Amino acid sequence: MSEDDRAAKAARAKALLKKRQAAKKDKPSGSGTGTGVASPVSERAFSPAPPEDSKTTRDLNNIFSKEDTSGDTSWLSGLTQVESTPLPATSAATSSPPSSSHPPNGHSSVDSSNVETESLRAENEGLKSKLGEIDGLRAEKEALGSKMGEVDSLKSQNENLRVELDNVKRSEAAVKAEFRTQTETLKKRVGELEITIRSSQSEKAEVERKLESAKSELSSVQSLLEEERSHSNQLRGEIEHIQLEKENAIKNEQRTIALLVSEKATLTSELERLGEVDLRAQKIEEEFTEEQAKVRDLEQQFETLRAHVQETSTRNQQLQTKEKELTEKSREQERLLQIANNSVASLRKESESYQRRVKELEEQIESDDRAEKLEASLKNTQDHADELEFQLSKLKQTHAYLKKERDSLEPLLKTHRDGEEEWKTKHSDLQSQHQSLQQQLTAVTTEKEALLQEKTELQNESGKAQGALSLLQAKLKQAAEELAASTRQLKTAQIEAKNATRRAEEAERIQQDLQTEGMNLMRSLDEMRPKIVELTGEKLEMSEKVEALQREVNSRDAIISQLEVSLEELRDEKERSENQWQGILAERERDRTNAQDNSNELQKAYEKIQEELDAALASMRSLEADRAKIHQEASQHLKEVGRLTALNLTQAEELSALRKEVEQRSTDQAEEEDFLERAQNEIETLQQELAAKDEELQRLKDAASRPLSAGPRSLDDEMLGSYKQQHELELSTAQSHIRSLETALFDAEARSHSLIKQVAALEDQLAGHSHAPHRASPGIPSRPSSRHSTDLHRAAVQRTSSRSNLATAPPIIKRTPAAYEQSLSPETRHKRKVSLSMLRARIDSELAAAASGSNSRSLSPVPSVGSSNEGSLALRSTPANVLGLNAGLQPHLRTRPQFLDDSHVFWCSSCRGDLVIL
């Protein structure tokens, strides 16, 4: 029940008592007057309801404990008095007679009044007895007040002990949490950083040692608790026999005090251990800061690696762009090669046209008498053909070189493409690894923040635990002092009890002495009565003290039972925490192994990436060098292509000039037909011989070209080789044909010169035999001399026209180099040597004929070599200069390997420096 209900019930009880007292006071006045007689009053109006009284008694008994048999009614006096209204029953009693419809007679009213008086007396006696009981209850209340104070103090002590137990539990939980967090942090650090693995393992061993020490401490605490249980059982047995064995109880209390002292010592040791734990926590904080610095270093390294990867990606992009540029350049070179091939095809067509024109010229030469013009044109065509052949060889070499470069660049491009794909895959792998590392970093940062929060919480809890431990120490000191005071009180009570027993024995002896003695004893008994009363009071006080001690022991037993329950709970929590800790340790071991594996894999991946980056850098450098080389080669090729285009333009101009010359020579062909009719038969025989020699040359060239095509080559190489062979065959056939024609012409000219010499000699002989003046005999040699003069005149006109044409033409054709001379076959060299010797013989014959005859013809001028720096030839028209060509200029011509001419150059490998201009 609540306090309000109790107060209301107490107020009702007081009101009822006051009503009864008022009713008792009103009874004599009612009996004196006749108004007191009335109908019987209902019991409801004057007496309280019996169930309410029973409820109040039950509530009062429920308030106090079982040991407090006497109730405490001191709280009734402290309640406020409620003013009671006059009872309605009395008014009803006074007003009932007149209002009654059936008034009773006098006898019945007397009987009823007697019954009422008896009932009132009985009620008065009951109230008196209740008042006596109330007085006893008040006395008991006053006695219980002091006992309730003691009970309240015991309750407060019990609550304090409970608070202390809660604080101890909290401190133990905090310590366990600290151990858990320490182990978790150590394991996380071991899993995260490879460098701190060994230190973390040592810390783990230390933590395991600490746990073992904690387990040993817990086992010691359990043993202490078991000892306390045994002591509590002993105390219970001793408390049951306190009155008989007080000395044993004192010894047990001393044992309990010793146990409390030992517990105090254990608590002090625990405090010291907590101080060590604080020091370890500080060390762990320092290690945590160091690990944070290491994590920052790792983050910096990761950022540097990320920047390096970005640089490699940019370099890969640059390489891709460079590869694209190289492919474009290779395509441009291929286009240039196609252009060169087209130019070669055009040159082939031009060579075919030249061959056709040569055939036409041969046909014209058969019907032409002017062999000198044909000879000059053939020499020009031969020189042009040589230059074209040389240019074709250069173009072929450049084409082969470019093709080789293209073939060498294709595998490089393939390797670069493969490397690019590999770099792309590696870049994607690095991106995935980077994402996983970022996730791990986020997880580590979250765990670090959680650990920092747990650390702050643990620090707060450690501070709270230290405060709780200080409070526990103070309370233990107070409990020890209280126990010492209680032991002292018990000792004093025991001494007083012994003294009281001794006094009682002495009093009994004195009573026996007084009984025997008589009046003296009565007087002595009168004197001893107050002492006896004091002794009885002291006995009662001692009994009360013993009861209080029993209550304290009972409360201590209850506290011990509560402590046992709390210890069992702590054991359960400890087992749970150990299981959790073992599971966490296993998980952390797994995480650590996984982290070690991941770190090893990451290190291997980083090493591979570093190696690949080094290889990529080396390949990039090599590619840059190749690119520079390719740029240089491309520039050289472009220069060569420009030069070839310029040469093509000059050749086109020369071809136009040659066409003009051919047209002029076609006009002169009719004049030369008469002269060539005589040499036609000889030319036909020479042509047969030249055809046989051409066949032999063709067979030799085929035999020389067969081993070159034996090796396995690609389709492009085979096509190019076939084209080259065709061009070489066509050029060689054209050259051989041209040279055969030249030799035939030279032979015909030599024979014509010899015939002319014979005719001149015959004319001289005829002139000598006739002994006639020169003017008298023109009829005999008129035909040959006139023919010879006409021939010489035609040759001079042709030379002047050729000089005028050649003076306008640019100096393009030069002497072929020695490399080209070495590439020729010995047969062609011999042919050239023979042609040159024939030209010399012709020059000599013409000079002799000019010197012998008075009407000598003007010979073709021989060029004189100028200075070596100018490199040009001055044309001399006097025969004296021509005669001094081989004698005066022979050493100078031998020292100079090249002789430049604007029109034609005839050279031989055996005779160096001999030059003839037609």
Buried (B, 14 or more C-beta within 10 A) or exposed (E): EEEEEBBBBBBBBBBBBBBBEBBEEEBEEBEEEEEBBBBEBEEEEBBBEEEEBEBBEEEBEEBBEEEBEBBBBBBBEEEEEBEBEEBEBBEBBEEBBEEEEEEEEEEEBEEBBEEBBEBBEEBBEEBEEBEEEBEEBBEBBEBBBEBBEBBEEBEEBBEBBBBBBEBBBBBBBBBBBBBBBBBBBBBBBBBBBBBBBEBBEEBBEEBEEBBEEBEEBBEEBBEBBEEBBEBBEBBBEBBEEBEEBBEBBBEBBEBBBEBBEEBBEBBEEBBEBBEEBBEBBEEBEEBBEBBEEBBEEBEEEBEEBEEEBEEBBEBBEEBBEBBEEBBEBBEEBEEBBEEBBEBBEEBBEBBEEBBEBBEEBBEBBBBBBBBBBBBBBBBBBBBBBBBBBBBBBBBBEBBBEBBEBBEEBEEBBEEBEEBBEEBEEBBEEBEEBBEEBEEBBEEBEEBBEBBEEBBEBBBEBBEBBBEBBEBBBEBBEEBBEEBEEBBEEBEEBBEBBEEBEEBBEEBEEBBEEBEEEEEEBEEBBEEBEEEBEEBEEBBEEBEEBBEBBBBBBBBBBEBBEBBBEBBEEBBEBBEEBBEEBEEBBEEBBEBBEEBBEBBEEBEEBBEEBEEBBEEBEEBBEEBEEBBEEBEEBBEEBEEBBEEBEEBBEBBEEBBEBBEEBBEBBEEBBEBBBEBBEEBEEBBEEBBEEBEEBBEEBBEEBEEEBEEEEEEEEEEEBEEBBEBBBEBBBBBBBBBBBBBBBBBBBBBBBBEBBEEBBEBBEEBEEEBEEEEEEEEEBEEBBEEBBEBBBBBBEBBBEBBEBBBEBBEEBEEBBBBBEEEBBEEBBEBBBEBBBBBBBBBBBBBBBBBBBBEEBEEBBBBBBBBBBEEEEEBEBEBBBEBEBBBBBBEEBEEEBEEBEBBBBBBBBBBBBEBBBBBBBB
